[in-house]
Amino acid sequence: MEGTLKKKDKKKFIEVLNKVLELELAGVVRYTHYSLMIFGYNRIPIVSWLKGNAQEGLLHAQRAGEMITMLGGHPSLKIGDLLETQEHDIGNILRESLEHEKAALVVYYELLELAEGKSVVLEEYARAQILEEETHLDEVDKMLRKPGDVQPFEE
């Protein structure tokens, strides 16, 4: 596949994939931090869920890095924005998670748009990641709802 893409397309793919890599690494740090800041009766399942998200983020970062090197690029050593809000209420953590996941989803859609008609491998990669991110957003959305609410979460 590497030989079939135009040089300018490869450069743009690598740029977007590095954004993905940086966002996913930020997610690893973010979710690890969140897992340390949960207290109360529901701590164990929530901490477990957050640690799982950190592990998933690392897998996503590794996949993005593999795509970058497949294209002959150099994976970024940067990490995306890490804003410490000092808000450690579970609801606030989930809302921050929702915003982080939405930001990652935007970049995956950017990658999909860029890949359409140019690279089946990158299209399928982007679609698979979008499916995972959309599913994750749905989980967070449902966690933010009050028991019995069937409508999507709104602030």
N, C-alpha and C positions, 0 to 999 in steps of 0.2 A: 504494500500500500504506500509506503514511504516514497517510492519512485514515481507514483502516479499523480501526486499532488504538485501543484505549482508552488514555487518557492515562497511567493507572497502569501499563499493560502496556509502553508506550513507555519510560517511566522505568526500569522493571526491565530491559528489553532493553538500553538504553543503558548501564546500570550494569554488566551482565554483559559487554557488548561492550568496555567500557573495561577490564575485567579482562583480557580477551583481548588487547587492544592493549598493555597494560602488560607482560603475560607475553611476548608475541611480541617486543617491543622489548628486554626483558631477554635474550631468546634471541639477538638480534642481537649484543648486547654480549658475552654469554657465549661464543658460538661464535667471535666475532672474537678474543677473548682466548685461548681455547683454541688457535686456529689459530697463534697466536704462540708458544705454549708447547710445541709438539711438536718433539722432537729424536730423532735416530736414523735407522736405515736405512729405516724405513717412513714417514718424514716427509712426502714429497711427496704420496702418495695420501691420507693422513689429513688433511693441511692442506687439500688441495683439497676433501675431503668436508666439513670443518668450515666452510670459507668458503662452500660451497654452502648449508649449513644456515643460515648467517648471512643470506645473500641470500634464502632461502626465508622466514625469519622476518620480514624486512622486507616482503616481499610479503604475508604473512599480516597483519602490522600494518596495512599500507595497506588491505587488504580490510576489516578490522575498522573502521578509520576511515571508510571509505566507507559501511559499514552504519550507523555512528553518525550520520553527517551525513544519510543518507537518512531517518533517523527524526527529524531535526531536533535532534539532540544535538550536544554539543561534545566532540570527542576529547580524552582526557586527555593531559597532557604528562608524566605520571609514567612511571617505568619500574619494572617488577616487581623483586622482591628480587634482589640481586646479592651473593651470599655468596662471598667469596674464601677458599677453603679452603687455598690454597697447596699443594694436591695436584696435581702436574702429570704424574704417571704416566698413560700413555694409558688404562690400565684405570680409574683413578680419574676421569679426565675423562669417560670413557664412562658410568660409573655416575652421575656428576653429571648428565650429559646425559639419562640415562634418567629420573632423578627430575624434572628440569625438564619433559621431554615428558609425563610422567604428570600433572603439575600442570596443564599446558595442556589435556590431554585431559579432565580433570575439569571444567574451565570450559566447554569445547565441549559436553560432555554436559549440563551445566547449561543452556546456551543451547538445546540441542535440546529438552530437557524443557519449557522455558518456551515455546518456539515451537510445539510440537505443537498443531495445531488452531487456531492463532491467526494464523500467518504462513507460508505456503508458501515465500516467499523466504528467511526466516530459518531455516526447517527445512532447506531444501536447502543453504543456506550452511553450517549447522552440520554436516550430514551429510558434505558434501564435505571440510570441515576435519577431521572425525573420521577419515575415510578416510585422509587424508594423515598425520595424527598417528599413527594405528594402524600404518600402513605404516612410518613412521619409527621407532616404538618397536620394531617387528620387526627393522629393520635394526640398531639398537643392540643389541638382545638377541642377535642372531646374531654381532655383532662381539665381544661379551663371552664367548661360548662358547669352550671349548677346541676346537681342531681335532678333528673327528670327533664331537663331542657333538651329538646331535640333540634333546636335551631343552632346553626353555627355560632361560635363565640364572637361577640362584638364588644369592644371596650366602651 
